[in-house]
Amino acid sequence: YGLAEAFPHDQTNITFLDFMPKLRLAYRLNPWVKATASYRFKFRSIDYSSKENTSPNFFEYLGDRTEYTNEVMTKLDVRVSKTWSSSFSYQMRSDNRHSDRAGIDTQDLNRHRFLAMLSGPASERLYLIFNGMYEYNRLETPAVGSGNNNWGTGAKPFSFMGDYYLLSCNANYRITKNVNSTLGYQVTSS
């Protein structure tokens, strides 16, 4: 519709470099309790062969980008009885982005997540699963301006601080040997 090219594009080459090592440790304290911890580091480099875009259909400046991610997860699985089990976990993820145009610390995003789960049979035909999650987010950007963040005001105009939680209950009822019914309820607030 008015474009000379069917698929407009810019003449640039993009080189991606990803490096993602992960370390995971698990230890069974006894037949009822198991602890797990993991750490993951992610490095991503995105290099463009040209820094400026000559096509009027795209952004005018490309620039290189670098991303660093650190992720930590701990988990404790506890068997409450012979049939009921529970799980508690904590996850922390920190993303740092750097770019040619904005410089060091273009964007910092930190997330902390807490999860809990309890599951087991309530009767011979009914199986229940209860879940709960709380997550805290913090995003920092060095942008300047008036900023119009309607969710949660951060330290700077375009920064964000917010949290949310989720509670859910799922029930699986076996009607016959081959027929099951599932009912779920979820509450989310942010």
Solvent accessible surface area in square Angstrom, and as a share of the most:
residue,aa,sasa,rsa
1,Y,259,0.99
2,G,87,0.83
3,L,103,0.51
4,A,115,0.89
5,E,85,0.38
6,A,91,0.71
7,F,175,0.73
8,P,32,0.20
9,H,104,0.46
10,D,27,0.14
11,Q,138,0.61
12,T,35,0.20
13,N,111,0.57
14,I,79,0.40
15,T,85,0.49
16,F,121,0.51
17,L,105,0.52
18,D,62,0.32
19,F,119,0.49
20,M,99,0.44
21,P,57,0.36
22,K,130,0.55
23,L,107,0.53
24,R,141,0.52
25,L,112,0.56
26,A,56,0.44
27,Y,143,0.54
28,R,140,0.51
29,L,99,0.49
30,N,68,0.35
31,P,107,0.67
32,W,106,0.37
33,V,29,0.17
34,K,59,0.25
35,A,34,0.27
36,T,8,0.05
37,A,41,0.32
38,S,14,0.09
39,Y,88,0.33
40,R,63,0.23
41,F,51,0.21
42,K,36,0.15
43,F,47,0.20
44,R,67,0.25
45,S,14,0.09
46,I,3,0.02
47,D,61,0.31
48,Y,46,0.17
49,S,79,0.51
50,S,35,0.22
51,K,82,0.35
52,E,116,0.52
53,N,19,0.10
54,T,122,0.71
55,S,18,0.12
56,P,130,0.82
57,N,68,0.35
58,F,101,0.42
59,F,171,0.71
60,E,127,0.57
61,Y,65,0.25
62,L,45,0.23
63,G,2,0.02
64,D,31,0.16
65,R,103,0.37
66,T,34,0.20
67,E,25,0.11
68,Y,74,0.28
69,T,7,0.04
70,N,43,0.22
71,E,45,0.20
72,V,50,0.29
73,M,39,0.18
74,T,59,0.34
75,K,72,0.31
76,L,69,0.34
77,D,43,0.23
78,V,41,0.24
79,R,104,0.38
80,V,91,0.52
81,S,44,0.28
82,K,171,0.73
83,T,82,0.47
84,W,55,0.19
85,S,33,0.21
86,S,9,0.06
87,S,15,0.09
88,F,100,0.42
89,S,21,0.13
90,Y,61,0.23
91,Q,53,0.23
92,M,44,0.19
93,R,68,0.25
94,S,18,0.12
95,D,6,0.03
96,N,40,0.20
97,R,82,0.30
98,H,31,0.14
99,S,25,0.16
100,D,72,0.38
101,R,162,0.59
102,A,55,0.42
103,G,29,0.28
104,I,137,0.70
105,D,67,0.35
106,T,34,0.20
107,Q,49,0.22
108,D,29,0.15
109,L,36,0.18
110,N,24,0.12
111,R,62,0.23
112,H,55,0.25
113,R,74,0.27
114,F,102,0.42
115,L,59,0.29
116,A,42,0.33
117,M,62,0.28
118,L,67,0.34
119,S,9,0.06
120,G,0,0.00
121,P,45,0.28
122,A,56,0.43
123,S,62,0.40
124,E,153,0.69
125,R,106,0.39
126,L,51,0.25
127,Y,88,0.34
128,L,32,0.16
129,I,57,0.29
130,F,80,0.34
131,N,52,0.26
132,G,17,0.17
133,M,31,0.14
134,Y,87,0.33
135,E,9,0.04
136,Y,74,0.28
137,N,21,0.11
138,R,63,0.23
139,L,39,0.20
140,E,59,0.26
141,T,21,0.12
142,P,64,0.40
143,A,46,0.36
144,V,135,0.78
145,G,47,0.45
146,S,112,0.72
147,G,22,0.21
148,N,127,0.65
149,N,47,0.24
150,N,139,0.71
151,W,216,0.76
152,G,17,0.16
153,T,105,0.61
154,G,13,0.12
155,A,91,0.71
156,K,91,0.39
157,P,57,0.36
158,F,91,0.38
159,S,1,0.01
160,F,43,0.18
161,M,85,0.38
162,G,19,0.18
163,D,63,0.33
164,Y,59,0.23
165,Y,91,0.34
166,L,38,0.19
167,L,97,0.48
168,S,18,0.11
169,C,41,0.25
170,N,52,0.27
171,A,19,0.15
172,N,59,0.30
173,Y,94,0.36
174,R,93,0.34
175,I,83,0.42
176,T,70,0.41
177,K,183,0.77
178,N,137,0.70
179,V,77,0.44
180,N,91,0.47
181,S,48,0.31
182,T,102,0.59
183,L,135,0.67
184,G,49,0.47
185,Y,154,0.58
186,Q,107,0.48
187,V,56,0.32
188,T,75,0.44
189,S,47,0.30
190,S,123,0.80
